[in-house]
């Protein structure tokens, strides 16, 4: 599994995730650990409630020593994810194998961060009260410039947020351990853990929504940069014209253009549905693919990745969009066979939920025992003190 970093407990947990049900011998081989280390870490992970050890069984055909298979305790451990988009919050529950159990959207009452975060916290508390499983933590994913270390949204153009201390706010109001990350970096972590970038050494993810941003990983390590600012592509091609072209690629811009062309759509989902039967609607998504395909071409020549994951629902749902992306990449990059490199998200229809939950799950599969230790709940407070 091409995920860099972490300790031996994390390596054991990732090996079990990869194999589904695994013996200690198989774990040692996949995780590249000694049998003694595997035994020690398995014991700790079982005690922590993250692994289940099944009764001892005989080897096939009665050959070799009996073994006790291990698997993730997905039934007993979940995370709650909050994705903050331009118009709504998505709150979801995922098990530790990355499966989305349930999801719910909460429209923004306004763009005021307190109002949005209050609504998210209330929904998290409601879900938490209904869950019988252990909640490992709360993951929060959002677009724009996100400083994961500081737990703050530094700048979000659509929401008009600057320096919003999201982690502290939600931690105090939910009583949960909270992680915060850019949704594109979180989705790249998810592709490494649960999806198509499973074995890739270098990967790029491009997110197309109400923000357009990028994440990349080299040798399995997702890059953040010293200011946690890696991934901004607004000025990638240079100049004000490039800025304007990318802004015109956002979901809101596409919907606005559709309405100017007399297409009766209420949002991006309606526009995607309309594109199945209306050529004018399809052409809007192809226009976006022509612009973002140039971005992908630059990134391919710059980073030479094994895989490029495009998180754009139109890629697979709107006829002709995938072909447009590939044609542009082929034309403007050195990649002669982009169909072997460029792919869609592994999480179509659940990308936002997966991004949010993976903020915690990525930490869990890096240092599981520390995450479980930090997951002990504290009573939430009803008022937030920013001082």
C-alpha positions, 0 to 999 in steps of 0.5 A: 500500500503506497501510504508513507509514514506512520508507525508499525501499528499503523502498518499492521492496521493498513495490511489488514485493511488491504487484505480484509481477513489476514493471518499474522504471517501475511501481515508481516509480509505485506507490512514488511515487519518482523513476526515478533513486531506483528505479534506485539502490535496485533495484541495492542490493536486487539486490546484497543478494539480495532482488530477482531481475532477469530478463533484458531483454524487449521491451515488448508489441507491440514498443512502447517500450523493453525492460525487465528485470522484477523480483521478490522472491527468495522462494526464497532468503530466509526468516524463522523465526517463534516464536509463544508461546501459553498451552500451546505454542510454534509454530515456523515458516518463512516466505518473504519473501512471507509464505508459510508453508513449514512449521510445528511445535508444541512443547508447554510442558514447564512455564510457566517461561520458561527451559524454554519458551524453551529448547525454542523455541531448540532447535527454531529451531536444528534448523530453521536447520541444515536450511535451505538458504535464507538466514535473515533473522532470527527473529520472536517473537510473543506475547500480552499486554503486549509491549515491542518496543523493550526486547525483553521480555514485560512481562506475560502473564496466562496464562503468568504471565510478567513482565519476561521478556527474550525477545529477548536470551535467544533471540538468544544461544541461536540466534545470529540477529537477533531481533524481538519483538512482540505477536501482534495488532500483528504480525497487523495488520502482516501484514494491511497487507503481505499481507492484507485491510488492504492499502489501508486507512487506519485498521484495527483487529484484535481477537484472540480466543484465550487472551488477548483484545487489540487493535491499531490502525493510523491512516494505515498506522502501527500504534500502540504508545504510549510504553510499548508498551502499546496494545491492552489492552482488559480495562477497555475497558467499565469495572468488574470485571464487564467484566473477568470477561466478557472473561476468560470469552471466552478459549479456556480459559474456553470449553473449561472451560464446554463440559466443565461442559456435558458436552461431551467436548472436549480443547481449542479445536480439538475445541470448534470441530469439535463446534460444527459438529454441536452447538448447545450448542457453537455457543452458546458461540462465539456468547456470545463473539461477543456480548461481543466484538462490543460491544468492536468496536462501541466501537472502531468508534465511537472510531476510525471504521476502514475495516476491522476484522479479527477473528482468531477461527477461529470467525468462519468455521468455526462457523455463526452466529458471524459473523452474531452479531458483525455483529448486535451491532456493528450494534446497539451502534455507529453503523456501519449496514453492519458487513458492509462493515467487519468481516472475518475474518483473511486467515490462517485456519489460519496466523495464529500462524505469520504473526504470528511471521514478520511481526515480522521481515518488517515490519522487512524491508519498512521498512528492508530493507538494514539488516535484511539487514546485521543478519542475519549469523549469530553462533554461539549460546551454550549457556548464558544469562547474565542479568547 
